[in-house]
């Protein structure tokens, strides 16, 4: 979820609404650095996301993220296919950001992940599914965020930005009724460059982002869980375009450049995200062409 927080406000924005669809495909089986030639296993996540952001003033903004999630695990063995899936309302995030340096648009944020989603879904045989297949985590997490962006005189329409998100995870103390489960703490670092062009009175913003993700091992009853955690590096080509003055369409494709999971794990093969951003109660901005 923390992959999708961090709405970017401009000085004229007051209320932002984001509606997006996120599809994550995990079909690459790895044993640390080694890719295993086995495509019999597939994990997918379909997510519907609603972001709401409100600018209290020029310094202080708030943001909330709500989710609906469908998780699927498909295993093909011989001529049979086994599918486990869950779906429903996922967890939510509430976040407050404060601008500390306007010249570099530097913001710091603090938030919390709220465990709204179910963590007790079962398969067709009535067996409770593993934590990573549940819509929710039944744990409160703390989210720390820092982001900054800057345009330079050599090309004022080009923006360089960075974002750091750290998620300090809480514990589900009712896992499988009588166990304790904790997802690993997670660090994500983003570096992005984007530019702006005017095409038929619309703003087109192509960009390229590099994302580094580090996840610590999950824990059960305080002990490290094998085959969890690791390090990943992704390239994310992306673009946004103003369909109307206050409606922006955006899309991104996330591709792995490097992955080293701890132990044997399915790792991301690709990820697609697309959606719309509505800017409400903002000051009108005319599009001019020189």
N, C-alpha and C positions, 0 to 999 in steps of 0.2 A: 504493500500500500504506500509506503513512504516514497516509492518511485514516482508517485503521481501528485505529491504535494509541492507547493511553492508557486502559487499564482503570482504573476508579475504585473504589478500595478504601474501605470504611468500617472503623472500629476493630475490628469483630467479624469481618471477613473474613480468611481465611487462604489459601484457594486458590480461584481463579476460573477457570471454563472457559467460553469463549464459542464458540458454533457459529452461523454466519450465512451468508446468501446475499446477494450484492451484484450488482445488474444496472445497468450504465451504458449509456445510449442516447445516441449522438451522431448526430443527424440534422439539425443546423442548420449550414448552410454560411455562413461569414462572411468578409468581407474587411475586417479590422479592425472598425470600428464598423458597417459596412454588412452587412445580412443579404441573402444572395443567394437568389433564388427558384429553388431547385434541390433537389429531394428524391430525386434519383437515386442518392445516395450515403448509406450507412448504416454506422456502426461500432457494434458492441456488444461489451461485455465481461461475461461471466458468471464470477463468482468464488465459490468456496466457501472460507470462512475459518475457521481454528481459532485462537483466542486462549487462551493459558494464562498466568495470572498467579499469583505466589506471594509472600505477605508474609513476609519473613524476620523482621522485627520491626515495631514501630510507625513506624519511620523509613524502612526500606529495603524496596523491593519490586522484583521482577523480572517480566518479561513477554516472551513469545515469540509471534510470529504466523507461522503457516504457511498457504500458499495453494495452491489448485488453480484454474487459469485456462483459460477458453475465449475466445479473441479472434476476432472475425469482421469482415470487411470485405466489403460487398455493393455492387456497382455495377450499376445497371440502364441498359442502353443499347439503345434501340429495343426489340426483342422478346427480347433476351437478358439473362441475369443472370449476373454473374461473382461468385463467392464465393471468397475466400481466408480460411482459418481455421487456427488452431493451438490445441492444448489440451494440458494436462499440468501437472505440478507447477510452481508459480511460485517466485519468490524468497521468502525468509523474513526476519524482523526479530527481533533479540534486543535487549532494552532493560532498563536499570536506572534506577530512580527513587528519589530521596531527598527526604524531607520536610524543608523548611527553616523553615517557619513554620506551626505547627499551627492558629493562630487563623484564618488564611485558607486553610487546606488547600493551602498553596503547595508545589509539588513541582518539582524539576528532574530531567531525565532525559537519558541519553546512551545511544545504541544504534548498531547496525550492521545494514545490510541485507546479507544473505548470498546470493550468487548461486547458488541451487540449480537454477533453471529453465533449460531449454534456450534458446539464443539462435541456433540454426542450423536452425530448421524451414524446410521448403521448400513450395512450392505443387505443384500437380499436374504441372507441367512440370519440376519439379526445381530451380526457381530459389529461392534463399534469400530469404525475405521480409524486409521492412524491420524495423528494430529495434522500432518501436512495435507490431508485430503478434506479437512473440515472447513466449512465456511468461516468459522470464527476460531479464536484462540483461547477464550475464557481467561484472558490475562490483560492487565493494564500495562502499557508500554509508555515510556517517555521518549519524545522526539526532540532532538536538538538540530537546529538548522542555521547555516550561515550562507548567504549568497551575495554576490557582487557583480556589477556589470559596468562597462565603460566603453564609450566611443571616442575615437581619436581624430585629430584634425586632418590626417592624411586621407581619410574617407569617413566622413561623419555618419554615413548610413550603416557602416559596419560596426557591430557590437560584439565585444568579447565579454564573456561571462563565465562565472564559476559558481558551483553550489556544493556544499558539504552537508550531508544528512547523517546523523548518528541515531540509531534506535536502540535504546536500552530496554530490553525485554523483561516483562514480568513473568510470573509463574502461574500455571494452571494447576491448582492443588486438588482437583477432582478428576484428573485424567484417568480414564478407564475405571472410574468410580473410586479407586483407592490409591492412585499414584500421583506423582508430581512431575509435570513436564514444563520445560523452559526452552523456547526457541533461542538460538544463539543471537547475541548482540550483533548488530549489522552496521557497517560503515559504507557509505556511497559517496563518491567524489565525481563531480561532473565538470568538464571543461568544454565550452561551446563557443563557436563563432558563427555569426549570422549576418546577412546583408539584406538590403531592402531595395526593391525595384518597383517602378510604377508601370503597370500594364493595363491599358484601357481603364484608367481612373481607379484602379485597385492596387493596393499594396501587396506585393509578393515578397515573402521573407524566407528564402532558402537558408539552411544551416547545417552544421555538422557538429555532433556532440560525441565526446569520448567519456565513457563511464567506467569507473573502477568500483568493484563491489567486493567487500570482504565480509564474510559471515563466520562467526565463531560456531563451534559445535553445539548442537542441541544437548540438553541434559535431561535425564530421567532419574528421579530420586537423588539428584545431586551429582550423578556420574555422567561423564561424556558419552554421548550416543554415537557409535561408529557410523561411518558413511553419511555424515552431515558436516556442513561448513565447507569453507574453501575460499578461493580467490578467482575473480572473473574480470575480464576487460572487454568492453563492447564499443563498437562504432555505431552511431545512430544518425543516419541522414534524415533530415526532417524539413518540413516547410509549413508555412501558414499563408493564407490569402484572405483578404477582406472581401467577403461576398457582398456585404452591404456595409454602411458606415460603422455600425456597431455590432456586426456579426462576423466572426473570424472562423474559418475552417482550418484545422491543423491535422497533420498526419506525420507519423514517424515509423521507421523500420529499425529494429534493434538487432544487430548481428554480432555474434561473439568473435573476438579477435584472439582471445587467450582464455583458457579455463583450466583450473587445477583444483578440482574438488578433493576433499579429504575422503579417501577411500573410493568405493564404487558408487557412482551416482548417475542418474539421468540429469544432464545439464541442458540449458537453453539452446535450441537450434535456431529459432528466430522469434521475434516478438513484433506484433503490429499494434499500433495505437492510432485512432483517429477520432475526431470529434469536433464540437463547435464551442466557441467562447462568445458569450453575449456580454456586451458592455452596457450597463444600464445607469441612468442618472448621471451620465458624464457630460462634459462640455463638448459641444459639436466641434469637429475638426474637418476643415475643408481640405479636399485633395486638390493640389495645384500642380500643374505641369509647366515646367519652364520651357 
